[in-house]
Structure formats: structure tokens, C-alpha cells
């Protein structure tokens, strides 16, 4: 396909979303058809681009000194772009049923659709400057989504999200500046772009800048100690929090760190240095911190938010191994976690939408009234634990293999952290399912009222995500093989 179609795939949802409040739709159904059409058309265009990748870059704007905003699809961009294009149409369908009780629905879908285009811009960025531009833009198009309900909690959460994101972007900008000065370019090349002279004469300076930029991009990836914004962002409607946790924001942070590590500074330069030790140590701490906080949390969505904090650092653990095997494990968990987490969040959203119950202790017996939702939730919980036969096992197995092969003592400790995390995940996820299906003594079923499973717009995405969890768990070889080729630079 022609390179200009990359720009079209980005502009279609941005412009199409911006027009949503202006279209004189006679009823809600017309708006729904329009939004889903824009999203589906974007996804079809993206998949056409991924299967027939343009053989040239597309410059959007040219600046001085060979700097430009340019688009190009490589192997890593194919992974992230394909993930976004696959999940967004199903998430939009789910949002239609969830948002029918919410106010300002058109404003919501305007920013929701525009976020798709901006996220694709991150996936298709040819260089660090272009990715940074869309990365910053992502903050501003998702900020209104966190703010959507306009409650006091939403205002406070959106402020914190904005402050953290802008602060992180400032740290990440230092990495961009130093790449301009000490790199051959700011383009993405597997192996990095730093000059040999810079790596010899400014080693510690560049390692320090890498760590600073790692934490900068790590803000959106919910890395400790910059993750306080994520649980608070749960005040947003569930379609927003699901995409924040599964696709758009946190995955954009992990994606940016992969670019920074493997395609800008270079894994060979970083491996075995104090910088690798620092970032890996923080990542392992974040895994345990997220699991421990999830175990204590009694709010349904916030418990899943802390689970996301932990699982995002699984991806970063693979990144900090600084090896093709580590990158393969990171990419595998990026894909698998997206499916598992959007599934579990959508289950939580269905419960909240149907019953308005938001705390774990309020879920007793609901499995009898909402059997489909809680069966799927249990499946996603088992996958997050790493039960064999489900996709979570595949990604954790790949991460453990990469850690064992790294011959890094800290990575060996990481394997123990993965096992502890799996145990804690089993407790905080399965305790919800047990309460839902097996309430304790004194349970009064009449108190559940008319609670029931939601309509097909919610159940269809949930069913497809559940099927994906099983299929990826039982037949993961094609996916892992593809991701391994990406990690080794063969695609």
C-alpha cells in the first residue's frame, strides 16, 4: 500500500471523532452506527497496512537538521498497531451499552475515537521525535475521558493524571535531546543509534539519561513510584479504564520504553551496566508492590488497577533483560495481558453497570445472577495467574525462560518474583470468584434484586476475549514465532 495510507489511518478516527458532536443524528442509534463505522473502517485500513506494509516512510512535516514527523511501520509497530486495531472495535461496541446511562455521551465518544488515531500515531512513528509528539498528544485526548463524570473524584484524578504525565514527558524529553546530540539520528534502529565515540567517552552520562528517560516513559507504564495516578483514574467510565489499562495509555508507556531501550540506546550498550541493575530492580519491586496492594484493595476496579501496575512491570521485566529472548517475552505479555485485562475490566464494568455494586464485599452471590460475566471473569483471573492452557501461562513462561538464559543474578531473583506474584494474583482474583459463586452463611439472595447478565453488546466482546484467552493459550506457537522474529529484527 502507499505510505500516505498510514497518515489516513491516523487522521480518520481523529477527524471522524471530532465531527461526532456536530453530526445532526436523529437518535442514539445513528450516532452508534457512525462511531462504530469510523472505528471499523480504521481497523480494516490498519490491517491492510500491516499485511501489505508500505516499503517507504511518509514524512508529515520536515524540520531543520533532518528532523521530521514521519511515519513508518516496522515489526514492533506491527505488533502494537495490530493490537490496537483488533481491540478497539470490540471495546467501542461494549461502550455503547455501558454509556447509555451516562451523560455527555457524544463528547465521550468524540475523545474515545480520537484516542484511537493518536495511539496509532505512536505505533507508526518512524523516530523518537514523532513518537514523542503523539505520546504527548495522547495525554491531552485522554485527559477529558478521565474527567468525564465531572465529579470531585474525577476532577482530582484527572489533575493527577495530567501532572504525572506532563512530568514524565519532561524526563523523557531529556532522552530525546541526548539522542539528537549523541546519536547518528533519532530514527528507530534495532541495536540503537548512539555513536561509538559517544558510548566510549560519555558512558555514564548516557546511562544516567537512559535511566531518567526510562522513568519518564515509565509514568504512563505505572512504574513505581509514579503509579498513583492509575488507581485514581478508575473513576472514569469502565470503557475508558479498560483501554487505559489494556491498550492505549499504559501499553503506550511500555511500547515507548521498548523503543528507548532496543531501538534508540541499544541493548548491547545497556546490558551489564549499573543502569540495567537500577531499572530492573525498580521493575521487580513494582511487580510485588502492585500485587500486594491489589490483595488489600476492596474496591473492584481499583483492585484490577493495582493488578495492572504489577502486570505492566512483567513487560518491563522482559525489556530490562536486554536480550532478544527478553523482548520476545515482553511482547508476548503485552499481547496476552491486553486480552486478559480488558476482559476482566469489562466484567467489572458489566457488574457495575447492571448492579451499581463497586466493592468486593458487595459481590456475594452475584455469580448466580450473572453466571456468564463471572464465568468469564474467573477465566481471565486464571489466565492472569498463569494457569497452563491459558495465554497468561505462555507469556510468563517466556519471561522465565529469558530470565534463566540471561545469566544475570538479579534476573534469577525475577523468576522468584514471578512465582510470588502468581500466588498473590491467585488470591486477589479468585477470592472475587469464590464470593460470587459461593457466598457465605447468612447470604440473602433476595437482596440481589433483578441483577442479571448484560445485553449482547457487552457479552459479545466478553465472549470473544474469553475465546482469545483460550486459543492463545492452546495454540500460541504462531504468535510467539512472529514476536520472536520481531525481537530478532527479522521483521
N, C-alpha and C positions, 0 to 999 in steps of 0.2 A: 504494500500500500504506500501511497505518497506520504512523505513526512508531515505535510500540513494537517493530515487527519489526527495527528497527536494533539495539535492545538484545538482542533474541533471537538475532540473527546473531552477536553478540559473546559472549553467555553460553553458547550451545550448545556450542561447542568448549571453552570454559573449564571448564564443569561436566562436559561429557562426557569431557574429558580427565582431570579429577580423579577420575572414577569408575573409570578403567581398572584400577588396581591392586586395586580392591575387587570387581570382577566375577568370579564363580567360573567362568571359562571352562575347559572340559574339555581343550581343546588350543589350540595356537597359532592354528589356522585360525579359531576362534571370535573370538579377540582381533583378528585381522586384519580379519575381516568387520565387527566392531563399530567399529574405528577408521576404516576406510575409509567406513563408512556415516555416521558423525558428520561426517567431513570433506566428503563429497559432499553431504550434506544442507545443511551450512553454505554450500557453494559455490552450490548451487541457490538457497538463500534470498537470498544476496548478489546473485546475478544478477537475481533477481526484483526486488530493491530498486533495482538500478541501472537496470533497464529500465522500472520503474514507481516513480520516485523519490517518496518522501513529500513533500508540499508544506508540511510544518511541521517544526519542530525537536522533539526529545524530551529534556526535562530529566530527568536521572537523580537529581541531588541539587542542591538550591538552598542557596547560602551567603548571606552578608551582601553588601550593596552590589552587588546584581545579578550576583554571581559564582555560577557553577554549573558542574557537569559536565553537558554537554549534547551531543547527537548531531544531526548534520545532514549530508546528502550533497549536496555541490556538484560542479562539474565536475572539480576536481582530486582530490577524494575518490573520484570515479567511476573515474578512471584508476588510482589506487593500489589501491583495493578490487577492481577487476576483475582487475588483475594478480595479486593475492594469491589470489583465488578461483579463477583459472584454473590457476595453477602448483601450488598446494598438493596437490590430489588426486593429480596425477601424481608429485609428489615423495614422497608417502606410499606410493604403490604401489612405487616404486623402493626405499624404505626397508625394506619387508618382506623383500625378498631380501637386501639388504645386511646387515640386522641379525640374520639368523638365526644368525650365528656369534658374535654379541656377547652379553655378559651383561647382566642387569638390563634386559631388553627392555621390560618393561611400564612401568618408571619412565621410560625413554626416550620411549616413545610418549605417556605422560601429559603431559610437558612439551612435547613436539613438537606435540601437538594444542592444548594451552593457548596456545601461542605464536601459533597462527592467530587465536584470538579477540582477543588483545591487539593484534596487528598490525592487525586490522580496526578496533579501537578508535581507533588512530592515524589510520586512513584516514577514519573517520566523525566525528572530533572537530569540533565546531562552532567551538571557540575555542581559544586558546593554552593556557588552563588545563587543559582536557580533554585536549588533545594531550600536554601535559607529563606529566599523570598516567599516561596509557598508555605514554608514552615511557619513563618511569622503571620502570613495571611490566615493560616488555619486557626490561630488563636482568636483572631477578630471575627471569623464567621461562626465559631463555636461558642464564643462568649455569650451571645444572645440566647443560645439554646440552654445554657446553664441558668441564665437569668429568667427563663421563660415564664415561670409561675408568678414572678414578681412578689413573692413572699419575702419576709425579712430574712429567712434562712437562705433563700435563693440569691438575694442581693449580696449577703455576706459571702456565700460560696463562690459567686461569680467574681467578686472582687479578689478573693484569694486566688482563684484560678488565673485571673489576669495578671496579678502581681507576680506570682510564681513563674508564669510562662514568659513574661517580659524579662524578668531577672535571668531566667535560664537562657533566653535568647541572647542576652548581653554576653554571658560567658561563652556561648557557642560562637559568637561573632569573633572573639579573640582567635579561635581556631581558624576561622576563615581568613583573617588578616595575616596570620603567620604562614598559612599555606600560600597566600599570594606572594609573600616575601621570600620564603624558603623552598617553595615548590616549583616544579617546571611549569605547572599550570594549576588551575583549580578543578580541572576535569576529573572524572572518576575513572581510575585505572586500578584493576585488581593488582595489589602489590604496593600501591602508594605512589605519590608524586614528589616526595621530598628529594632534593638533590643529594648526591653522595657527599659533597663538601659540607652541606648543612648538617647532615647526620653525624659527620665526624667532628665538626667544630662547635656545634651548638646542641649537643646531645641532650643534656639535662634541661636546657631551656625548652626544647621541643617536647620533651617528655612531660614537663610541667604544663605546657599549653595543652597537650593532649588530655591530661587529667582534668584540667579546667573545662575544656570543651566537652569531654565525656559527661561531666556532671551537668553542664549546661543543657545538652540534649537529654540528659537523664531526668530532668524535671518532668517532661512530658511522659517519660517512661516510668514515673513514680518511684524513682530511686531514693533511698534514704540519704540524707534527711529531708528531702524536698518532695515528700509524697502526701503532705497533709491536705492538699487541695483535692485529691481524688475521692476519699470517702465523703467529703462535704459536697462534692459535685453530684452525689446521689439524689439530691433534692430535685434535680431535673427530671422530666418525664422519662420513663424507662427506655423508650426507643433511643433517647439521647445517651443515657448512661450505658446502654448496651453497645452503642457504636464507640463511645469514648473508651470503653474497656476492651472491646474486641477488635476494632478496626481502625478508626480514624486517628485519635489523639495518641493513645499510649503506644500503638503499633508504629505510628509515625516517629515517635521518640526512639523506639528500638531500631527502626529502619535507619534513622539518621546516624545512630551510633555504629551500626554496621558499616555504613558508608564512611564514616570518620575513621574507623579502625582499619578496615581492609582495603578501602579504595582511595584513601587520602594519606594517612600517616604510614600505613603498611604494617601488616602483622609481623613481618620479619624484623623490622626495626624495633617493634614494641616487645616482642617475645623475650622473656627472661629478664626484663628490666624491673626497676622498682615501681614504675608506672603500672605495669601489669599486676604486680602484687597489690598495689593500693586499690585499683578498680575491682579486682576480683574479690578482695576482702570485703569491700562495701557491698558488692552484689550478693555474696553469701550471707552477710548479715541481714540484708533486705529480705531475702527468702525466708529466713527464720522469723524476722520481725513481722512480716505480713501474715504468716501462718499463726503466730502467737496472738496477734491482735484479732484475727478472724475468729479464733477459738473463744475469745472473751466477748466479742460483739453480739448484741442481742437484736439489733435492727437487721432485717432480712437483706436489704440491698447493701448496707454498709458492710455486712459480713462478706458478701461477694466482692465488694470493693477491696477489702484487705486481701482477699484471695487473689485478686488481680495484681496487687502490689507484689505478692510473692511470686506469682507465675510469670510476670513480666521479667523478673530477675532470673528466672530459668533461662530465658532467651539471652539475657546479658551474660549469664554464666558461660553459655556456649560461645558468645562473642569474645569474652576475655580469655578463652583458651588459646586464642591467636593461632588457630590451625584450620585447615580445610575440614577436618572432621568436626571440630567445634562449630564452625559456621554451618555445616550440614545439620547438626543437632539444633542450633539456634533457629534456622529456617524451618525445620520440621516442627518445632514447638510453636513458632509464630503462626503457622497454618493451623495446627491442631488446637492450640489454645483459642484461636479466633472462633472456631466452630464450637468448642466446649463452652466457652464463656458467654458467647451470645445466646447459646441455648439456655444456660442456667439463668441468665439475666431476664430473658424473655419469659421463662417460667415464673420468676419472681414478679415480673410486671403483670402477668396474667392473674396471679393471685391478688395483687394489689388492686388491679382494675375491677375484678369480679367481687372482691370482698372488702376492700379498703383496709385489710389487715397488713401491718408492716413489721411486726415484731415476731421473733421466732416462737415465743411462748403463746402467740395467738393462732398458731398453725395447727394445733392439736386436732386430729380427726379430719382435717380438710382433704386428706388423700382419699377418703371415702366419697366425698362430694365432687372432687376434681381429680379422678383417677388418671386421666391422660396426662395432665400437667405434671403431677407429682411422679408418675412413672418415668416421664422424660427427664424430669429434674434429677431423679435418682440415677438414671443412666449417665447424665452429664457429670454428676458427682463422682460416680465410679470411674469415669474416664479421667477426671482431674486427679483422682487418687493414683492412677496408673495401673488399673486392673488390666491384666493381659486380655487381648482380644478387642480392646478399645484403643482409640487413637492416642490417648494420653500415655499409654504404656510405650508406644513406638517412639514418641519424642523423648521421653525420659530415658529410655534405653539408649538412644543415640547419644544423648548428652553424657550418660555414664560411660559409654564406650570411649567417647572422645576424651573424657577426663582421665580415664585409665591409660589411654595411649599417650597422653601428654607428658608423662614422667615429671609432672610438677607436683610437689608435696601438697601445695595448697589446693590443687585440683583434686587430689585424693580426698582431702577433707570435704571438698564439694560433694563427693559421692555420698558421704555420711549425711551431709546437709539435705541432699535429695531424699534420702530414706526417712530422715526425721520429718521432713516436710510432708511426705506421703502419709505418714502416720497421723499428723495433725490435720491434714486435709480430710482424711477418713472420718475423724471425729467431728469436725465442724460441718461437713457436708451431710454425712449420714445421720447425724443427730436430728437434722431437719426432717429427713425422710421417715425416720422412726417415729417422730412425734406426729407426722401427718397420717401415717398408716396405722400406728399402734398407740393411740392416746392412753394416758394413764387412768387409774381408778378415779371415779367421780366425773368422768367426761360426760357432758350433756350434748348429744348430737343436735338437739333442737336449737341450741344456741348458734349453730352454723347458719341457720336460716335457709335461704334459697340459693346458696352458693353452688355453682356448677362450672363445668369446663367452658372456656370461651368459644366464640364462633370460629368459623373456618379460616378467617383472615389471620388469626393468631395460631390456630392449630396446624395449618399447612406449613408455615415456616418451621414451627417446632418439630413436626414430623420429619421434615427434610433434614434438619440439623441432626436429629437423632439418628437418622439413617446414615448420614455422613460420618458420624462418630463411629458407627459400627463398620462401615465399608472401609474407612481409612485405617481402622484397627486390624481388620482381617486381610486387607489387600493393599498394603502400604508400599510395596516394592516399587511400583511406577513413580509414585510421588517422591519417595526417598532417593531413587535413582536420579530423577530430574534435579532435585535440590542438591545432590552431590555433584552433579555436573556443573551447576551454577557456582557452587563453592570452589570448585577446582578451575574455574574460568573457562570451561568448555562450551558454555552457552553465553 
